[in-house]
Amino acid sequence: MSGFREWRGHRPFAGGLLLALGGAEILLTMKAPLPVILKIGMQGLAGYLLPSLMIVCGLLIIFNPAQRLFYSILGIMLSLGTWLTSNIGGFVVGLLMGAVGSTLAFGWLPDQEPRQKRSAKRAEKAAAQASEKHAAELG
């Protein structure tokens, strides 16, 4: 399991997954036999093309993280475009999942050191002050 965890840590996995799941949710609401399906916007090819491209962008973010900026910008534009073409963006749920996933992928930084907790920073600062105080007493 640690191999998958390490692989996942070197790419914007959560952002790509949310973008792909948002596209899948929008596609499912387009195909669902619900009586509440709205007929807003172009119900032809664009209604199926935009969520399909969202899924592709999500997978490309996961498997090609070097190009994550382009794919995340494209993903947010596709997500916002589904507002008009796909039942108000899959009843807003898919639109929000796609937007949040694109934002997470855009903000992901490779090879970033893990953040330190505030308590660890305070402990380091207190230890540094104690050592300075000790050195001042000796010298």
C-alpha positions in Angstrom: 0.0 0.0 0.0 2.9 2.4 0.6 3.8 2.2 -3.1 0.5 3.7 -4.1 0.7 6.3 -1.3 4.1 7.4 -2.6 2.9 7.5 -6.2 -0.1 9.5 -5.2 2.0 11.9 -3.2 4.0 13.0 -6.3 1.0 14.3 -8.2 -2.2 16.4 -7.6 -4.3 13.2 -7.1 -7.2 14.8 -5.1 -7.7 17.6 -7.7 -7.6 15.2 -10.7 -9.9 12.8 -9.0 -12.5 15.5 -8.0 -12.4 16.9 -11.6 -13.0 13.4 -13.1 -15.7 12.6 -10.6 -17.4 15.9 -11.3 -17.5 15.1 -15.0 -18.8 11.6 -14.3 -21.6 13.0 -12.1 -22.6 15.5 -14.8 -22.7 12.7 -17.4 -24.8 10.5 -15.1 -27.3 13.3 -14.6 -27.5 13.8 -18.4 -28.4 10.1 -18.9 -30.6 9.7 -15.8 -34.3 9.1 -16.5 -35.4 11.7 -14.0 -38.5 13.8 -14.6 -36.7 16.9 -13.2 -34.0 17.0 -15.9 -33.9 20.6 -17.1 -33.7 21.5 -20.8 -31.4 24.5 -20.5 -28.9 25.4 -23.2 -27.6 23.2 -26.0 -28.7 19.7 -25.3 -26.8 18.2 -28.3 -23.2 17.4 -28.5 -21.9 20.0 -26.0 -24.0 18.5 -23.2 -22.0 15.3 -23.4 -18.7 16.7 -24.7 -17.9 19.0 -21.8 -18.3 16.5 -19.0 -16.4 13.9 -21.1 -13.5 16.4 -21.5 -13.6 17.1 -17.7 -13.0 13.4 -17.1 -10.2 13.3 -19.6 -8.6 16.4 -18.0 -8.9 14.9 -14.5 -7.2 11.7 -15.7 -4.5 13.7 -17.5 -3.9 15.7 -14.3 -3.3 12.5 -12.4 -1.2 10.7 -15.0 0.7 13.8 -16.4 1.2 16.2 -13.5 3.9 18.2 -15.4 1.1 19.8 -17.5 -1.3 20.3 -14.5 -1.6 24.1 -15.0 -3.0 23.8 -18.5 -5.3 20.9 -17.7 -6.6 22.6 -14.5 -7.3 25.9 -16.4 -9.1 23.9 -19.1 -10.9 21.9 -16.4 -12.3 25.0 -14.7 -13.5 26.5 -18.0 -15.2 23.2 -18.9 -16.8 23.0 -15.4 -18.2 26.5 -15.7 -19.4 25.7 -19.2 -21.5 22.9 -18.0 -23.7 25.4 -16.2 -25.3 26.2 -19.6 -25.0 22.8 -21.4 -25.6 20.1 -18.8 -28.5 20.5 -16.4 -27.0 23.4 -14.5 -23.7 21.6 -14.2 -25.2 18.3 -13.0 -27.5 20.1 -10.5 -24.5 22.2 -9.3 -22.8 19.2 -7.6 -20.7 18.2 -10.6 -19.9 21.8 -11.4 -18.6 22.4 -7.8 -16.6 19.2 -7.8 -15.0 20.1 -11.0 -14.2 23.6 -9.9 -12.8 22.6 -6.6 -10.7 19.8 -8.2 -9.3 22.2 -10.8 -8.4 24.7 -8.1 -6.7 22.0 -6.1 -4.7 20.8 -9.1 -3.7 24.4 -10.0 -2.5 25.1 -6.5 -0.5 21.9 -6.0 3.2 22.4 -5.8 5.6 19.5 -6.6 8.4 18.6 -4.1 7.1 20.9 -1.4 8.3 20.2 2.1 5.6 19.1 4.5 4.2 21.9 6.7 5.2 22.1 10.3 2.6 22.3 13.0 2.5 25.5 15.1 3.4 23.6 18.2 6.6 22.3 16.6 7.5 25.8 15.5 6.9 27.1 19.0 9.1 24.3 20.5 11.9 25.1 18.0 11.7 28.8 18.9 11.7 28.1 22.7 14.7 25.7 22.3 16.6 28.4 20.3 15.8 31.0 23.0 16.9 28.7 25.8 20.2 27.9 24.0 20.8 31.6 23.5 20.1 32.3 27.1 22.3 29.5 28.2 25.1 30.7 26.0 24.7 34.3 27.4 25.0 33.0 30.9 28.2 31.1 30.2 29.9 33.8 28.2 
